[in-house]
Amino acid sequence: MKMLLVVAAALIDDDGRVLIAQRPEGKQLAGLWEFPGGKVEPGETPEDALIRELHEELGISVKKACLAPFVFASHSYDDFHLLMPLYLIRRWEGEPERREHGALKWVRPNAMRDYPMPPADLPLVAYLQDFI
């Protein structure tokens, strides 16, 4: 089975809310809510990939020193296995804007279960609820 490395971010604002993004129409798992991030390209470190993805998807700039490794998901889909480290980020430059997603929403960790998420993202919510 093919292994896919994807990185994700839990952007946390001053009120303790986490940014989630809705997958756009036309993409696999469209309409579900996820942590922003994306695939690690060949030759990239996970941190470099996350910085690039957040700039492309949300228009924000993040410094490597502001990425705090938190937890990871390991999930088998039908045709690949996903490994996804989740980083906590409390500092960034710019205001997150919707560039590639259907919608963005700031939510408290205890309310995140109200939003349907991909199977790989869902288990990460409990860790955030315990931490934040």
CORQUIBEL-V217398 format. One record per residue. N is the residue number from 1. RES is the residue in one small letter. OMEGA is omega in degrees with one decimal (* if undefined). Layout:
n/res/omega
N/RES/OMEGA
N/RES/OMEGA
This chain:
n/res/omega
1/m/179.9
2/k/176.5
3/m/179.1
4/l/177.9
5/l/-179.5
6/v/177.1
7/v/-178.9
8/a/-178.2
9/a/166.8
10/a/175.2
11/l/-175.4
12/i/-179.7
13/d/-177.3
14/d/178.8
15/d/179.0
16/g/176.7
17/r/-178.8
18/v/178.6
19/l/171.9
20/i/-175.0
21/a/-179.9
22/q/179.2
23/r/-174.8
24/p/175.1
25/e/178.0
26/g/177.5
27/k/175.8
28/q/-178.7
29/l/180.0
30/a/177.6
31/g/178.6
32/l/-179.1
33/w/-176.0
34/e/170.5
35/f/179.8
36/p/179.3
37/g/179.9
38/g/-174.8
39/k/172.0
40/v/-179.2
41/e/178.0
42/p/179.6
43/g/179.6
44/e/167.3
45/t/175.9
46/p/-179.1
47/e/178.1
48/d/178.9
49/a/-179.0
50/l/177.5
51/i/179.1
52/r/-177.6
53/e/179.9
54/l/176.6
55/h/-179.4
56/e/-173.7
57/e/-171.7
58/l/-179.8
59/g/179.1
60/i/176.7
61/s/-179.7
62/v/176.1
63/k/-178.5
64/k/-179.0
65/a/-178.6
66/c/178.6
67/l/179.1
68/a/178.0
69/p/-173.3
70/f/-175.8
71/v/176.9
72/f/175.5
73/a/174.6
74/s/-172.5
75/h/176.8
76/s/170.3
77/y/-176.6
78/d/-173.1
79/d/175.8
80/f/174.6
81/h/-177.1
82/l/170.5
83/l/-172.1
84/m/171.8
85/p/177.0
86/l/178.7
87/y/172.6
88/l/179.8
89/i/178.7
90/r/179.8
91/r/176.6
92/w/177.7
93/e/-179.7
94/g/178.2
95/e/179.8
96/p/178.4
97/e/-178.9
98/r/177.6
99/r/-176.0
100/e/-176.0
101/h/176.7
102/g/-179.3
103/a/173.0
104/l/179.9
105/k/173.1
106/w/-177.4
107/v/174.4
108/r/-178.8
109/p/-179.1
110/n/177.6
111/a/-175.1
112/m/179.8
113/r/176.0
114/d/-177.4
115/y/179.7
116/p/-176.0
117/m/173.5
118/p/-177.7
119/p/-179.6
120/a/-177.4
121/d/-172.0
122/l/-178.8
123/p/-179.0
124/l/-177.8
125/v/-179.1
126/a/177.9
127/y/178.1
128/l/179.0
129/q/179.4
130/d/-173.6
131/f/-173.2
132/i/*
